[in-house]
């Protein structure tokens, strides 16, 4: 979350490793470069800080819906 909307530097090492640095050259994260054109890698830890917390039970969903929308209790 600290690096959202910030400028970073990136470096590919030997064609198989991607490293991301902040502007002070401190290593932020390192990834293995995927083979193939459309490969995708997601680390759930990267999204943990920005993931929305969604209620799982029906009563809690109802309470959130009613508190979020003006006429939520009518539905």
MIFI-508691 format. One line per field, with one value per residue (C-alpha): residue in one letter; x, y negated, z; residue number from 1. Coordinates in nm, 3 decimals. Each point is the difference from the previous one (the first is absolute). Example, Ala and Ser with C-alpha at 12.3 -4.5 7.8 and 13.67 -1.06 7.14 Angstrom:
2
resn (A | S) .
xx (1.230 | 0.137) .
yy (0.450 | -0.344) .
zz (0.780 | -0.066) .
resi (1 | 2) .
***
This chain:
75
resn (X | X | X | X | X | X | X | X | X | X | X | X | X | X | X | X | X | X | X | X | X | X | X | X | X | X | X | X | X | X | X | X | X | X | X | X | X | X | X | X | X | X | X | X | X | X | X | X | X | X | X | X | X | X | X | X | X | X | X | X | X | X | X | X | X | X | X | X | X | X | X | X | X | X | X) .
xx (0.000 | 0.295 | 0.094 | -0.341 | 0.017 | 0.376 | 0.284 | 0.217 | 0.294 | 0.002 | 0.279 | -0.001 | 0.293 | 0.127 | -0.338 | -0.179 | -0.026 | -0.183 | 0.097 | -0.187 | 0.177 | -0.107 | 0.178 | 0.262 | 0.093 | -0.148 | -0.141 | -0.379 | -0.085 | 0.154 | -0.189 | 0.093 | -0.077 | -0.262 | 0.039 | -0.255 | -0.169 | -0.314 | 0.127 | -0.128 | 0.127 | -0.190 | 0.118 | -0.295 | 0.223 | 0.035 | -0.376 | -0.073 | 0.013 | -0.242 | -0.237 | -0.355 | -0.143 | -0.323 | -0.244 | -0.063 | -0.322 | -0.344 | -0.098 | 0.323 | -0.050 | -0.351 | 0.130 | 0.270 | -0.251 | -0.248 | 0.264 | 0.155 | -0.313 | -0.266 | -0.290 | 0.191 | -0.250 | -0.276 | 0.183) .
yy (0.000 | -0.231 | 0.005 | -0.055 | -0.294 | -0.039 | 0.015 | 0.311 | 0.142 | 0.347 | 0.228 | 0.331 | 0.219 | 0.261 | 0.003 | 0.204 | -0.214 | -0.331 | -0.227 | -0.312 | -0.278 | -0.328 | -0.318 | 0.044 | 0.339 | 0.201 | 0.334 | 0.011 | 0.333 | 0.267 | 0.222 | 0.282 | -0.100 | 0.232 | 0.181 | -0.071 | -0.311 | -0.007 | 0.135 | -0.156 | 0.008 | -0.127 | 0.004 | -0.027 | -0.179 | -0.290 | -0.057 | 0.064 | -0.367 | -0.115 | 0.299 | -0.085 | 0.182 | 0.161 | 0.149 | 0.372 | 0.060 | -0.100 | -0.196 | -0.201 | -0.062 | -0.127 | -0.237 | -0.139 | -0.046 | -0.180 | -0.231 | -0.075 | -0.090 | -0.249 | 0.233 | 0.321 | 0.133 | -0.005 | 0.258) .
zz (0.000 | 0.058 | -0.367 | -0.156 | -0.241 | 0.055 | -0.248 | 0.024 | -0.192 | -0.147 | -0.113 | -0.184 | 0.097 | -0.246 | -0.173 | 0.267 | 0.313 | 0.044 | 0.288 | 0.104 | 0.191 | 0.153 | -0.113 | 0.277 | -0.155 | 0.288 | -0.121 | 0.029 | -0.161 | -0.218 | -0.248 | -0.233 | -0.358 | -0.151 | -0.328 | -0.267 | -0.122 | 0.211 | 0.331 | 0.318 | 0.357 | 0.302 | 0.357 | 0.241 | 0.251 | -0.245 | 0.001 | 0.367 | 0.104 | -0.271 | -0.009 | 0.093 | 0.296 | -0.119 | 0.252 | -0.039 | 0.194 | -0.128 | 0.315 | -0.020 | -0.373 | 0.078 | 0.272 | -0.228 | -0.284 | 0.224 | 0.145 | -0.340 | -0.197 | 0.098 | -0.082 | 0.066 | 0.252 | -0.265 | -0.205) .
resi (1 | 2 | 3 | 4 | 5 | 6 | 7 | 8 | 9 | 10 | 11 | 12 | 13 | 14 | 15 | 16 | 17 | 18 | 19 | 20 | 21 | 22 | 23 | 24 | 25 | 26 | 27 | 28 | 29 | 30 | 31 | 32 | 33 | 34 | 35 | 36 | 37 | 38 | 39 | 40 | 41 | 42 | 43 | 44 | 45 | 46 | 47 | 48 | 49 | 50 | 51 | 52 | 53 | 54 | 55 | 56 | 57 | 58 | 59 | 60 | 61 | 62 | 63 | 64 | 65 | 66 | 67 | 68 | 69 | 70 | 71 | 72 | 73 | 74 | 75) .
***
